[in-house]
């Protein structure tokens, strides 16, 4: 199986600039669309971390 992965990586030429730019655009778009939800999620996670840290 390891040999198969090595062959796969050798066969691929790598990503071009266009693919990288498209991936970045998609990620930025997703962040913009779900900004509120992501902010709430991160805030709730940090609140839980702080509460758990205070118990220690």
DSSP file (Angstrom, degrees, kcal/mol; ACC not computed):
  #  RESIDUE AA STRUCTURE BP1 BP2  ACC     N-H-->O    O-->H-N    N-H-->O    O-->H-N    TCO  KAPPA ALPHA  PHI   PSI    X-CA   Y-CA   Z-CA
    1    1 A X     >        0   0    0      0, 0.0     4,-1.9     0, 0.0     5,-0.2   0.000 360.0 360.0 360.0 -40.6    0.0    0.0    0.0
    2    2 A X  H  >  +     0   0    0      1,-0.2     4,-2.2     2,-0.2     5,-0.2   0.875 360.0  54.4 -62.1 -36.8    2.8    2.4    0.8
    3    3 A X  H  > S+     0   0    0      1,-0.2     4,-2.4     2,-0.2    -1,-0.2   0.887 105.1  53.7 -64.0 -38.9    4.3    1.7   -2.6
    4    4 A X  H  > S+     0   0    0      2,-0.2     4,-2.3     1,-0.2    -2,-0.2   0.913 109.0  48.3 -62.2 -43.3    1.0    2.7   -4.2
    5    5 A X  H  X S+     0   0    0     -4,-1.9     4,-2.5     2,-0.2    -2,-0.2   0.909 110.3  51.5 -64.8 -41.3    1.0    6.0   -2.4
    6    6 A X  H  X S+     0   0    0     -4,-2.2     4,-1.9     1,-0.2    -1,-0.2   0.917 111.1  47.9 -61.5 -42.7    4.6    6.7   -3.4
    7    7 A X  H  X S+     0   0    0     -4,-2.4     4,-2.2     2,-0.2    -1,-0.2   0.897 109.7  53.6 -64.1 -39.9    3.8    6.0   -7.0
    8    8 A X  H  X S+     0   0    0     -4,-2.3     4,-1.7     1,-0.2    -2,-0.2   0.933 109.8  46.9 -60.6 -46.2    0.7    8.2   -6.8
    9    9 A X  H  < S+     0   0    0     -4,-2.5    -1,-0.2     1,-0.2    -2,-0.2   0.855 112.6  50.2 -65.9 -34.0    2.8   11.1   -5.5
   10   10 A X  H  < S+     0   0    0     -4,-1.9    -1,-0.2    -5,-0.2    -2,-0.2   0.856 108.9  52.3 -71.8 -33.6    5.4   10.6   -8.2
   11   11 A X  H  < S+     0   0    0     -4,-2.2    -2,-0.2    -5,-0.1    -1,-0.2   0.858  92.5  84.9 -70.3 -36.2    2.8   10.5  -11.0
   12   12 A X     <  -     0   0    0     -4,-1.7     3,-0.1    -5,-0.2     0, 0.0  -0.457  65.8-153.2 -73.9 137.3    1.1   13.8  -10.1
   13   13 A X        -     0   0    0      1,-0.3     2,-0.2    -2,-0.2    -1,-0.1   0.665  46.5-113.5 -80.9 -16.9    2.7   16.9  -11.5
   14   14 A X        -     0   0    0      2,-0.0     2,-0.3     0, 0.0    -1,-0.3  -0.419  42.4 -50.1 106.1 173.5    1.4   19.0   -8.6
   15   15 A X        -     0   0    0     -2,-0.2     2,-0.1    -3,-0.1    -3,-0.0  -0.604  50.1-136.9 -87.8 144.1   -1.1   21.8   -8.5
   16   16 A X     >  -     0   0    0     -2,-0.3     4,-1.9     1,-0.1     5,-0.2  -0.400  29.7-100.5 -89.6 173.6   -1.0   24.8  -10.7
   17   17 A X  H  > S+     0   0    0      1,-0.2     4,-2.5     2,-0.2     5,-0.2   0.872 120.3  56.2 -62.2 -38.5   -1.5   28.4   -9.8
   18   18 A X  H  > S+     0   0    0      1,-0.2     4,-2.4     2,-0.2    -1,-0.2   0.914 106.9  48.8 -63.2 -43.3   -5.0   28.4  -11.1
   19   19 A X  H  > S+     0   0    0      2,-0.2     4,-2.4     1,-0.2    -1,-0.2   0.916 111.8  49.1 -63.5 -42.9   -6.0   25.5   -8.8
   20   20 A X  H  X S+     0   0    0     -4,-1.9     4,-2.3     1,-0.2    -2,-0.2   0.918 111.5  49.1 -63.0 -43.6   -4.5   27.1   -5.8
   21   21 A X  H  X S+     0   0    0     -4,-2.5     4,-2.5     1,-0.2    -1,-0.2   0.905 110.9  50.6 -63.1 -41.2   -6.2   30.4   -6.5
   22   22 A X  H  X S+     0   0    0     -4,-2.4     4,-2.4     2,-0.2    -2,-0.2   0.903 109.8  49.9 -63.9 -40.9   -9.6   28.6   -6.9
   23   23 A X  H  X S+     0   0    0     -4,-2.4     4,-2.5     2,-0.2    -2,-0.2   0.922 111.6  48.5 -63.1 -43.5   -9.1   26.7   -3.6
   24   24 A X  H  X S+     0   0    0     -4,-2.3     4,-2.6     2,-0.2     5,-0.2   0.915 111.0  50.5 -63.1 -43.0   -8.3   30.0   -1.9
   25   25 A X  H  X S+     0   0    0     -4,-2.5     4,-2.4     1,-0.2    -2,-0.2   0.910 111.2  48.5 -61.9 -42.9  -11.4   31.7   -3.4
   26   26 A X  H  X S+     0   0    0     -4,-2.4     4,-2.5     2,-0.2    -2,-0.2   0.926 112.3  48.5 -63.9 -44.6  -13.6   28.9   -2.3
   27   27 A X  H  X S+     0   0    0     -4,-2.5     4,-2.2     2,-0.2    -2,-0.2   0.917 112.4  47.9 -62.7 -43.4  -12.3   28.9    1.2
   28   28 A X  H  X S+     0   0    0     -4,-2.6     4,-2.3     1,-0.2    -1,-0.2   0.904 111.5  51.3 -64.1 -40.6  -12.7   32.7    1.5
   29   29 A X  H  X S+     0   0    0     -4,-2.4     4,-2.5    -5,-0.2    -2,-0.2   0.919 109.5  49.5 -62.3 -43.8  -16.2   32.5    0.1
   30   30 A X  H  X S+     0   0    0     -4,-2.5     4,-2.5     1,-0.2    -1,-0.2   0.900 110.6  50.2 -62.8 -40.7  -17.1   29.8    2.7
   31   31 A X  H  < S+     0   0    0     -4,-2.2    -1,-0.2     1,-0.2    -2,-0.2   0.913 111.8  48.1 -63.7 -41.8  -15.7   31.9    5.5
   32   32 A X  H >< S+     0   0    0     -4,-2.3     3,-0.7     1,-0.2     4,-0.2   0.896 113.7  46.9 -65.8 -39.8  -17.7   34.9    4.3
   33   33 A X  H 3< S+     0   0    0     -4,-2.5     3,-0.3     1,-0.2    -2,-0.2   0.918 123.2  32.5 -68.2 -43.6  -20.9   32.9    4.0
   34   34 A X  T 3X S+     0   0    0     -4,-2.5     4,-2.7    -5,-0.2     5,-0.2   0.026  81.0 121.3-104.6  26.8  -20.6   31.2    7.4
   35   35 A X  H <> S+     0   0    0     -3,-0.7     4,-2.5     1,-0.2     5,-0.2   0.916  76.2  46.2 -58.5 -48.1  -18.8   34.0    9.3
   36   36 A X  H  > S+     0   0    0     -3,-0.3     4,-2.5    -4,-0.2    -1,-0.2   0.935 114.7  46.7 -61.7 -46.9  -21.5   34.4   12.0
   37   37 A X  H  > S+     0   0    0      1,-0.2     4,-2.4     2,-0.2    -1,-0.2   0.904 113.5  48.7 -63.4 -41.2  -21.8   30.7   12.6
   38   38 A X  H  X S+     0   0    0     -4,-2.7     4,-2.6     2,-0.2    -1,-0.2   0.900 111.0  50.7 -65.7 -39.9  -18.0   30.3   12.8
   39   39 A X  H  X S+     0   0    0     -4,-2.5     4,-2.5    -5,-0.2    -2,-0.2   0.932 111.9  46.8 -63.1 -45.8  -17.7   33.2   15.2
   40   40 A X  H  X S+     0   0    0     -4,-2.5     4,-2.5     2,-0.2    -2,-0.2   0.909 112.6  50.5 -62.1 -42.2  -20.3   31.8   17.5
   41   41 A X  H  X S+     0   0    0     -4,-2.4     4,-2.2    -5,-0.2    -2,-0.2   0.935 112.1  45.7 -61.9 -47.6  -18.7   28.3   17.4
   42   42 A X  H  X S+     0   0    0     -4,-2.6     4,-2.4     1,-0.2    -1,-0.2   0.905 112.8  51.2 -64.1 -41.9  -15.3   29.6   18.2
   43   43 A X  H  X S+     0   0    0     -4,-2.5     4,-2.3    -5,-0.2    -1,-0.2   0.917 110.6  48.2 -62.4 -43.1  -16.6   31.8   21.0
   44   44 A X  H  X S+     0   0    0     -4,-2.5     4,-2.1     2,-0.2    -1,-0.2   0.883 110.6  51.7 -66.3 -36.7  -18.5   28.9   22.6
   45   45 A X  H  X S+     0   0    0     -4,-2.2     4,-2.2     2,-0.2    -2,-0.2   0.930 111.1  47.0 -64.1 -44.6  -15.4   26.7   22.3
   46   46 A X  H  X S+     0   0    0     -4,-2.4     4,-2.5     1,-0.2    -2,-0.2   0.869 109.5  54.0 -67.0 -35.3  -13.3   29.3   24.1
   47   47 A X  H  X S+     0   0    0     -4,-2.3     4,-2.5     2,-0.2    -1,-0.2   0.920 109.8  47.7 -62.2 -42.8  -15.9   29.8   26.8
   48   48 A X  H  X S+     0   0    0     -4,-2.1     4,-2.6     2,-0.2    -2,-0.2   0.896 110.9  51.5 -64.7 -39.8  -15.9   26.0   27.5
   49   49 A X  H  X S+     0   0    0     -4,-2.2     4,-2.4     2,-0.2    -2,-0.2   0.926 111.0  47.5 -62.7 -44.4  -12.1   26.0   27.6
   50   50 A X  H  X S+     0   0    0     -4,-2.5     4,-2.0     2,-0.2    -2,-0.2   0.918 112.5  49.1 -64.1 -43.6  -12.1   28.9   30.1
   51   51 A X  H  X S+     0   0    0     -4,-2.5     4,-0.9     1,-0.2    -1,-0.2   0.909 113.5  46.4 -62.3 -42.4  -14.7   27.2   32.3
   52   52 A X  H  X S+     0   0    0     -4,-2.6     4,-0.8     1,-0.2     3,-0.3   0.865 110.6  53.1 -69.2 -35.3  -12.8   23.9   32.2
   53   53 A X  H >< S+     0   0    0     -4,-2.4     3,-0.5     1,-0.2    -1,-0.2   0.855 104.8  55.3 -67.8 -34.0   -9.5   25.7   33.0
   54   54 A X  H 3< S+     0   0    0     -4,-2.0    -1,-0.2     1,-0.2    -2,-0.2   0.768 102.2  58.0 -69.4 -24.8  -11.1   27.4   36.0
   55   55 A X  H 3<        0   0    0     -4,-0.9    -1,-0.2    -3,-0.3    -2,-0.2   0.753 360.0 360.0 -75.1 -24.1  -12.1   24.0   37.4
   56   56 A X    <<        0   0    0     -4,-0.8    -1,-0.2    -3,-0.5    -2,-0.2   0.495 360.0 360.0 -76.0 360.0   -8.5   22.8   37.4
